[in-house]
Amino acid sequence: MSNLVTATFKTRHAVESTLRQLEELGVKDKDISLILTDETRGNTFGIEESSKAPEGFAAGATVGGLAGVVLGALAGASVLTIPGVNLVVFGTAVSATFGAAGGATTGALLGALIGSGINEHEAKIYEKEVKQGSALLAVKCKDKEQHDAVEKILEKEDAYNVAA
């Protein structure tokens, strides 16, 4: 069993609701990655890029808690933007593998997902979903109990392609 649980979301509301529940469960922001295209960040999620981190966190503060940190970071400077492939990545659950995947190469997302332990079939589904406007959420779980709880949250929320 992998300690990574993943799913895609089509709306900001679904991501916010899921992040609130993950926070209640005790999941920390360091154990979460959220990956979306720059276009999705602005159009679907309504989060405009900011050049200053404090403004970004202020933008997310209205949401509060973990959701505020994640969504605020998407507006601020504490995300990894990958030019050439139009991706915005928050968190370390998956983003650490982007450097090893070749950074701005065409297969960066697919390579990073596979490098994070996601099987190739699921990684291809996620890559397609992200390119079509979904957000990919990855949660690194500390143990089997948290893993099972995270999976339940994702299955009851408006999540797609849940994989554990």
C-alpha positions as CSV (number, residue, x, y, z in Angstrom):
1,M,0.0,0.0,0.0
2,S,1.3,3.4,-1.0
3,N,1.1,6.2,1.6
4,L,-0.1,8.6,-1.1
5,V,-3.8,9.1,-1.7
6,T,-4.7,11.1,-4.8
7,A,-7.9,12.4,-6.6
8,T,-8.9,15.1,-9.0
9,F,-11.4,17.9,-8.4
10,K,-13.3,20.1,-10.9
11,T,-14.4,22.9,-8.5
12,R,-12.8,25.2,-5.9
13,H,-15.6,24.5,-3.5
14,A,-14.9,20.7,-3.6
15,V,-11.2,21.4,-2.9
16,E,-12.0,23.8,0.0
17,S,-14.4,21.3,1.6
18,T,-11.9,18.5,1.3
19,L,-9.1,20.6,2.7
20,R,-11.2,21.6,5.7
21,Q,-11.9,17.9,6.5
22,L,-8.3,17.0,6.0
23,E,-7.4,19.7,8.5
24,E,-9.9,18.2,11.0
25,L,-8.3,14.9,10.5
26,G,-4.9,16.4,11.4
27,V,-3.3,16.4,7.9
28,K,-0.6,19.1,7.7
29,D,0.0,21.4,4.7
30,K,3.5,19.8,4.3
31,D,1.7,16.5,3.4
32,I,-0.4,17.9,0.7
33,S,0.2,18.8,-3.0
34,L,-2.2,20.5,-5.2
35,I,-1.5,20.6,-8.9
36,L,-3.4,22.6,-11.5
37,T,-2.7,24.6,-14.7
38,D,-2.2,28.3,-14.5
39,E,-5.3,28.8,-16.5
40,T,-7.4,26.7,-14.0
41,R,-5.9,28.6,-11.1
42,G,-7.3,31.9,-12.6
43,N,-10.5,30.8,-14.5
44,T,-11.9,27.9,-12.5
45,F,-10.5,28.7,-9.0
46,G,-10.6,32.5,-9.3
47,I,-7.2,32.8,-7.8
48,E,-5.1,35.5,-9.5
49,E,-1.3,35.2,-9.2
50,S,0.2,37.8,-6.9
51,S,3.8,38.9,-6.8
52,K,3.8,39.2,-3.1
53,A,3.3,36.2,-0.7
54,P,1.5,38.3,2.0
55,E,-1.1,39.3,-0.6
56,G,-1.5,35.7,-1.5
57,F,-2.0,34.6,2.0
58,A,-4.5,37.4,2.6
59,A,-6.5,36.2,-0.4
60,G,-6.7,32.7,1.1
61,A,-7.3,34.0,4.7
62,T,-11.1,34.4,4.1
63,V,-11.3,30.6,3.6
64,G,-9.3,29.9,6.8
65,G,-7.2,27.1,8.1
66,L,-5.5,24.6,5.8
67,A,-7.7,25.6,2.8
68,G,-6.6,29.2,3.3
69,V,-3.0,28.3,3.4
70,V,-3.2,26.2,0.3
71,L,-5.4,28.5,-1.8
72,G,-3.6,31.6,-0.5
73,A,-0.3,30.0,-1.5
74,L,-1.7,29.5,-5.0
75,A,-2.0,33.3,-5.2
76,G,1.4,34.0,-3.7
77,A,5.0,33.2,-4.2
78,S,5.2,29.9,-2.3
79,V,4.2,27.7,-5.2
80,L,6.3,26.1,-8.0
81,T,5.3,27.4,-11.4
82,I,6.6,25.3,-14.2
83,P,7.0,27.4,-17.4
84,G,6.5,25.7,-20.7
85,V,4.0,23.2,-19.3
86,N,1.6,25.7,-17.7
87,L,1.5,24.0,-14.2
88,V,1.2,25.5,-10.8
89,V,2.2,23.2,-7.9
90,F,1.6,23.7,-4.2
91,G,3.1,21.5,-1.5
92,T,5.8,18.8,-1.2
93,A,3.8,15.6,-1.4
94,V,4.5,15.5,-5.2
95,S,6.3,18.7,-6.1
96,A,9.7,17.5,-4.9
97,T,9.9,15.1,-7.8
98,F,9.4,17.8,-10.5
99,G,13.1,18.6,-10.5
100,A,14.0,15.0,-11.1
101,A,11.3,14.7,-13.8
102,G,13.0,17.3,-15.9
103,G,11.4,20.6,-14.8
104,A,9.9,22.3,-17.9
105,T,10.0,19.3,-20.2
106,T,6.8,18.1,-21.8
107,G,6.5,15.0,-19.6
108,A,7.1,16.8,-16.3
109,L,3.7,16.1,-14.8
110,L,3.6,12.5,-15.9
111,G,7.2,11.9,-14.7
112,A,6.7,13.6,-11.4
113,L,3.5,11.6,-10.7
114,I,5.2,8.3,-11.5
115,G,8.3,9.4,-9.5
116,S,6.0,10.0,-6.5
117,G,4.8,6.4,-6.6
118,I,1.6,6.8,-8.7
119,N,1.3,4.0,-11.2
120,E,1.7,4.9,-14.9
121,H,-2.0,4.2,-15.8
122,E,-3.3,6.5,-13.0
123,A,-0.6,9.1,-13.8
124,K,-1.8,9.3,-17.4
125,I,-5.4,9.8,-16.2
126,Y,-4.3,12.6,-13.8
127,E,-2.2,14.3,-16.5
128,K,-5.2,14.3,-18.9
129,E,-7.6,15.6,-16.1
130,V,-5.2,18.4,-15.1
131,K,-4.8,19.5,-18.7
132,Q,-8.6,19.6,-19.1
133,G,-9.0,21.9,-16.1
134,S,-9.2,19.7,-13.0
135,A,-7.0,20.1,-9.9
136,L,-5.0,17.1,-8.6
137,L,-4.8,16.7,-4.9
138,A,-2.2,14.4,-3.4
139,V,-2.0,13.6,0.3
140,K,0.9,11.9,2.0
141,C,-0.5,9.9,4.9
142,K,1.5,9.1,8.1
143,D,-0.1,5.7,8.7
144,K,-2.8,3.2,7.5
145,E,-5.5,4.7,9.8
146,Q,-4.9,8.2,8.3
147,H,-4.7,6.7,4.8
148,D,-8.1,5.0,5.2
149,A,-9.7,8.2,6.6
150,V,-8.3,10.4,3.8
151,E,-9.6,7.9,1.2
152,K,-13.1,8.0,2.8
153,I,-13.1,11.8,2.8
154,L,-12.2,11.9,-0.9
155,E,-14.8,9.3,-1.8
156,K,-17.6,11.2,-0.1
157,E,-16.6,14.6,-1.5
158,D,-16.9,15.6,-5.1
159,A,-13.6,13.9,-6.0
160,Y,-12.8,12.0,-9.2
161,N,-10.3,9.3,-9.9
162,V,-9.6,8.5,-6.2
163,A,-6.5,6.3,-5.9
164,A,-4.9,5.0,-2.8
